[in-house]
C-alpha cells in the first residue's frame, strides 16, 4: 500500500480541483497545499508548469505525511492546528461519492501513528498553537481586561478556551448562529456578542484577535487610525489570507501571521531535543507500517496497482 504512494507539497494558495472519483486527498492550509494519491494520478490533476513543488514517494511520502501532521514541518514547530486541518480535510474527502480505499487506509493509519508520536514525544511543545502564541503576546500587554475575538471557527474557539479565565471576552462573527453557539457552549464565561457590521465599536477594544482569513480586505487603515487612540493596544491577526489593509506593523502593535511565526522561532529553539526524539520514532513507525502493509496485501498487489 505504501508502494506507489505519492505526496506532493505545493505552495500555500495553490488550488487543485478535487476529482469526484476520490483519486486524490487534498489538504489546504496557510502554509501549504498538499496532494496525496497513487502512482501518476496526482500529476494528471496538477499543472506543474512553473510550480515550486516537492514530491515524495512510497515510505518517504508516508514519513513526510507523519512529520507534517505532527507539526514538524510547520513554521510553529509542533503546532497542533494541522491535526484538525487534516481531520477536516478527511471528513470532506469522505463526502465524495467514490473513495479510494488505499487513501482511506493510509490516512487512518496516519492518524493513529500521529497520536502515538504526539503523546509520547510532543505533548508539551504540541501545546504551542497560534492561539497559544497570541496569548503569550497578549500577556505582554496585560494579564486582564477585555478582548474582542473576530470569527467563530476552530481558531476562535481555541482562543476562547485559552483566554476566558484571564480576560473578559467579546465575540463578533459574520455567522451569527455560530457565534451564539459558541456563547452558549462557553456560557460559564459570559461571552458578549458584538454585531459584525459594527466596526465603530470594534475600535473601542484595546485588544483584538482576528481568526478570519479572506482574499479581500475587510479592515482598512481608517479603522486602525481610530483604534490607535488606545494607549495599551494589541491587534493580532491570525487569519490567512490577511484581511488587513494598513501599513501599521508590530511598531504600532499590529501583529500579522508572519510575525507570529517569527515569535514562534524563538520558542522553537528549546524544542529541538524533543523534536529529534520524535523524528527518530517516526522513522521506526514508518518501517513498521511498511512491514504491516506488505503483510496485509495479497501476492502481486504491487503489479496490480500499475495495471
C-alpha distance (Angstrom), angle and dihedral (degrees) to the residues before:
residue distance angle dihedral
X1 . . .
X2 3.80 . .
X3 3.80 89.7 .
X4 3.79 107.2 93.4
X5 3.80 94.0 16.4
X6 3.81 111.6 143.7
X7 3.78 127.0 -167.6
X8 3.80 119.3 -175.2
X9 3.79 120.1 -166.8
X10 3.82 113.3 -155.9
X11 3.82 132.3 -179.1
X12 3.79 118.1 -85.4
X13 3.78 112.6 -86.3
X14 3.81 94.7 31.0
X15 3.79 107.4 138.2
X16 3.79 120.5 -143.9
X17 3.80 117.2 -179.7
X18 3.83 108.4 -131.8
X19 3.82 112.2 -126.9
X20 3.79 113.8 -124.6
X21 3.78 92.2 -130.6
X22 3.81 92.3 70.7
X23 3.81 95.5 -117.1
X24 3.81 92.3 136.9
X25 3.78 138.2 45.7
X26 3.81 111.2 -152.7
X27 3.81 127.6 -165.1
X28 3.82 119.7 -171.3
X29 3.82 120.4 -171.2
X30 3.79 137.4 154.4
X31 3.82 88.5 -93.5
X32 3.81 104.3 41.0
X33 3.76 151.9 -8.0
X34 3.79 109.8 -126.3
X35 3.80 124.5 -165.5
X36 3.80 123.8 -165.5
X37 3.79 124.4 -169.8
X38 3.78 143.9 120.1
X39 3.79 133.5 -83.1
X40 3.83 112.8 -34.5
X41 3.81 96.0 -22.1
X42 3.86 96.6 100.7
X43 3.82 91.2 55.4
X44 3.80 90.2 55.8
X45 3.81 89.0 65.1
X46 3.82 100.6 39.8
X47 3.77 126.8 74.4
X48 3.81 97.8 -143.5
X49 3.82 94.6 -172.6
X50 3.80 108.9 129.2
X51 3.80 93.7 -12.4
X52 3.79 121.1 142.8
X53 3.78 99.4 -138.6
X54 3.79 142.7 155.0
X55 3.80 122.9 -145.0
X56 3.79 125.0 -158.1
X57 3.79 125.5 -171.2
X58 3.83 135.1 -156.5
X59 3.84 113.3 -38.2
X60 3.83 91.2 4.6
X61 3.79 87.9 55.4
X62 3.80 93.2 52.0
X63 3.80 91.1 45.6
X64 3.82 90.2 51.8
X65 3.80 91.0 49.7
X66 3.79 91.4 50.6
X67 3.80 93.8 48.1
X68 3.80 89.9 47.6
X69 3.81 96.7 50.1
X70 3.82 89.2 46.9
X71 3.81 90.0 56.4
X72 3.79 94.8 -113.6
X73 3.82 91.7 123.9
X74 3.80 93.5 48.2
X75 3.77 127.8 103.2
X76 3.80 86.9 -125.4
X77 3.77 97.6 56.9
X78 3.79 111.5 -129.7
X79 3.80 95.6 4.7
X80 3.77 112.2 161.4
X81 3.81 102.3 -151.8
X82 3.80 86.1 90.9
X83 3.80 90.6 66.5
X84 3.80 93.1 58.2
X85 3.82 89.5 44.2
X86 3.81 89.8 55.7
X87 3.80 90.8 48.7
X88 3.79 93.4 48.7
X89 3.80 90.7 49.8
X90 3.80 89.5 48.5
X91 3.81 90.9 51.5
X92 3.80 88.1 51.2
X93 3.80 89.9 49.0
X94 3.80 90.2 53.3
X95 3.81 88.6 58.9
X96 3.81 90.3 67.1
X97 3.77 113.2 108.0
X98 3.82 90.5 -130.1
X99 3.81 123.5 35.3
X100 3.77 133.0 -169.0
X101 3.81 108.9 -121.7
X102 3.82 91.5 -153.3
X103 3.80 92.1 54.9
X104 3.80 91.2 47.3
X105 3.81 91.7 49.9
X106 3.81 92.8 48.1
X107 3.81 92.1 50.6
X108 3.79 94.0 45.7
X109 3.81 90.8 52.1
X110 3.80 88.9 45.0
X111 3.82 92.1 56.9
X112 3.81 90.1 49.9
X113 3.80 93.9 48.9
X114 3.81 93.2 44.8
X115 3.80 90.5 54.2
X116 3.82 90.1 52.9
X117 3.81 92.8 50.2
X118 3.80 95.2 45.3
X119 3.80 93.5 46.0
X120 3.80 95.5 46.9
X121 3.80 102.6 36.0
X122 3.79 113.8 8.4
X123 3.79 105.4 41.5
X124 3.80 95.8 118.2
X125 3.78 101.7 34.9
X126 3.78 90.5 43.1
X127 3.79 88.0 68.7
X128 3.80 87.9 69.2
X129 3.79 99.4 101.6
X130 3.79 132.6 156.8
X131 3.79 87.9 -100.5
X132 3.82 89.3 48.9
X133 3.80 91.7 54.0
X134 3.80 89.1 47.9
X135 3.79 89.6 54.2
X136 3.81 91.5 51.1
X137 3.80 90.5 51.8
X138 3.78 91.8 45.9
X139 3.78 91.7 53.3
X140 3.80 89.8 58.0
X141 3.81 86.9 64.4
X142 3.79 101.5 36.9
X143 3.80 141.6 -19.0
X144 3.79 91.9 -144.2
X145 3.79 142.8 18.5
X146 3.79 137.8 82.5
X147 3.80 125.2 -32.0
X148 3.80 125.9 -172.3
X149 3.82 114.2 -151.3
X150 3.80 117.4 -161.4
X151 3.80 115.2 -151.9
X152 3.79 138.8 29.8
X153 3.82 104.7 -129.6
X154 3.79 131.8 103.5
X155 3.81 94.1 -71.9
X156 3.80 90.7 52.9
X157 3.81 90.0 50.1
X158 3.82 90.9 48.7
X159 3.80 88.9 52.7
X160 3.80 91.4 50.3
X161 3.80 92.0 52.3
X162 3.82 92.5 49.6
X163 3.80 98.7 42.6
X164 3.80 106.9 32.7
X165 3.80 96.5 88.0
X166 3.81 93.9 54.4
X167 3.79 104.7 30.9
X168 3.78 140.9 42.8
X169 3.78 104.3 -115.9
X170 3.78 132.3 -145.3
X171 3.79 123.3 -173.2
X172 3.80 130.8 -155.5
X173 3.81 123.5 178.2
X174 3.79 141.0 159.7
X175 3.80 89.0 -127.8
X176 3.80 101.6 64.1
X177 3.81 92.8 -176.8
X178 3.82 92.3 57.3
X179 3.80 90.1 45.7
X180 3.80 91.0 53.1
X181 3.81 90.0 46.8
X182 3.82 90.1 55.7
X183 3.81 90.4 46.8
X184 3.80 89.3 53.0
X185 3.81 94.1 43.9
X186 3.80 91.1 53.7
X187 3.79 96.2 34.4
X188 3.82 91.3 141.4
X189 3.80 88.6 71.0
X190 3.82 96.5 52.7
X191 3.81 95.0 -132.9
X192 3.81 113.1 -165.8
X193 3.81 122.7 -140.1
X194 3.82 119.7 -132.3
X195 3.80 118.9 -163.4
X196 3.80 112.1 -103.2
X197 3.81 95.0 -133.3
X198 3.79 93.9 48.7
X199 3.81 99.8 93.8
X200 3.79 89.8 153.2
X201 3.80 89.7 68.6
X202 3.83 90.7 44.1
X203 3.79 89.8 64.3
X204 3.81 90.7 61.1
X205 3.82 90.5 67.6
X206 3.79 115.4 91.2
X207 3.80 92.5 -159.6
X208 3.80 121.5 47.4
X209 3.81 129.7 169.9
X210 3.79 117.5 -168.5
X211 3.82 117.5 -160.1
X212 3.81 98.5 173.2
X213 3.79 124.7 102.9
X214 3.78 121.0 -163.3
X215 3.79 138.3 162.1
X216 3.78 92.4 -128.1
X217 3.78 128.1 65.5
X218 3.77 112.2 -107.0
X219 3.80 105.2 166.1
X220 3.80 112.3 53.0
X221 3.78 132.1 -165.3
X222 3.83 93.2 -96.9
X223 3.78 88.1 67.5
X224 3.80 92.0 54.4
X225 3.80 92.4 48.4
X226 3.82 88.5 59.1
X227 3.80 92.8 40.4
X228 3.84 92.0 51.8
X229 3.81 91.4 74.1
X230 3.82 87.2 80.9
X231 3.80 107.2 96.6
X232 3.80 96.8 -153.0
X233 3.76 105.7 38.0
X234 3.77 141.4 152.4
X235 3.80 130.4 -177.5
X236 3.80 114.3 -172.2
X237 3.78 116.3 -171.4
X238 3.81 111.9 -162.8
X239 3.80 93.6 165.9
X240 3.79 124.4 116.8
X241 2.99 119.7 -131.0
X242 3.80 91.9 33.7
X243 3.79 114.0 -117.5
X244 3.83 96.2 -166.2
X245 3.79 119.8 110.7
X246 3.80 103.1 -168.8
X247 3.81 137.8 104.1
X248 3.81 88.9 -135.2
X249 3.80 112.7 119.4
X250 3.79 138.6 168.7
X251 3.81 88.2 -55.2
X252 3.80 87.2 67.9
X253 3.84 91.6 38.5
X254 3.81 95.0 -100.8
X255 3.81 110.6 134.9
X256 3.78 121.3 -169.7
X257 3.80 127.0 -166.2
X258 3.83 92.9 -91.7
X259 3.82 88.3 56.3
X260 3.79 89.2 52.4
X261 3.80 88.7 53.4
X262 3.81 90.9 51.3
X263 3.78 91.2 49.9
X264 3.78 88.8 49.4
X265 3.80 92.3 54.9
X266 3.79 90.1 67.8
X267 3.78 89.7 54.4
X268 3.80 91.5 45.8
X269 3.79 93.4 68.2
X270 3.81 92.0 71.0
X271 3.81 91.4 51.0
X272 3.78 100.4 59.8
X273 3.80 98.4 96.9
X274 3.80 92.5 52.5
X275 3.78 90.7 45.4
X276 3.81 91.5 53.5
X277 3.80 90.1 52.1
X278 3.80 89.9 49.0
X279 3.81 92.5 50.0
X280 3.82 91.1 51.3
X281 3.80 89.6 50.7
X282 3.81 90.2 49.0
X283 3.81 90.4 56.1
X284 3.80 90.0 52.7
X285 3.81 92.6 47.4
X286 3.79 92.3 48.8
X287 3.80 90.6 54.0
X288 3.80 90.2 50.0
X289 3.80 89.9 50.8
X290 3.79 91.4 50.6
X291 3.79 89.6 53.7
X292 3.81 95.1 44.0
X293 3.81 93.5 48.5
X294 3.80 90.2 48.5
X295 3.80 91.4 52.6
X296 3.81 93.2 47.4
X297 3.81 95.7 51.7
X298 3.80 123.3 86.5
X299 3.79 118.5 -115.2
X300 3.78 111.8 -80.6
X301 3.82 96.1 18.8
X302 3.80 92.4 128.9
X303 3.79 89.2 60.4
X304 3.80 92.7 45.5
X305 3.83 91.1 57.5
X306 3.78 91.7 66.1
X307 3.80 96.7 48.1
